[in-house]
Amino acid sequence: MCRRFRTAAAVWAAGLSAAAAEPLPQLDLPRTTLTLNGQAAEVQMAAEEASQQIGLMYRRRMPANEGMLFVFDQTAVQCLWMRHTPLPLTAAFIREDGRIASLHDMVPYSTRIHCSPEPVRYALEMNRGWFAGHGIGAGHLVRGLPVFR
């Protein structure tokens, strides 16, 4: 009986250690509201390289109308991936003029690289199906983006 208890305790402790070792998602980034096709989206803004590298990694849940906006330093072909990201997402690559260039459905934990088909200034990640569910596609305007001059 003692051996069984020690084994169970060791397994439980190992589980706690593994859980404690997993990094936490970043939830403290600046927020803003974007409007797409009349639909409001509350988004965190990843404007620094460090916050962009983490993105939505480790996030297990995200409310329906929330997402993450990547604000890149310059307009260029931009790429995203889903490493350590358990949520199924759709990414919108957005031109500097605020129009969506393309949408990409992304698979959780995938290391497949998704790149914009043209130079863009922003990328917006939302729960998979959010854009389609609101009738939003390539060419639609995103309002409320940070403006650069």
Sequence and secondary structure as in RCSB ss.txt:
>XXXX:A:sequence
MCRRFRTAAAVWAAGLSAAAAEPLPQLDLPRTTLTLNGQAAEVQMAAEEASQQIGLMYRRRMPANEGMLFVFDQT
AVQCLWMRHTPLPLTAAFIREDGRIASLHDMVPYSTRIHCSPEPVRYALEMNRGWFAGHGIGAGHLVRGLPVFR
>XXXX:A:secstr
 HHHHHHHHHHHHHHHHHHHHS      S EEEEEETTEEEEEEEE SHHHHHHTTTT     TTEEEEEEEEEE
E  EE  TT  S EEEEEE TTSBEEEEEEE TT    EE SS EEEEEEEETTHHHHTT  TT BEES     
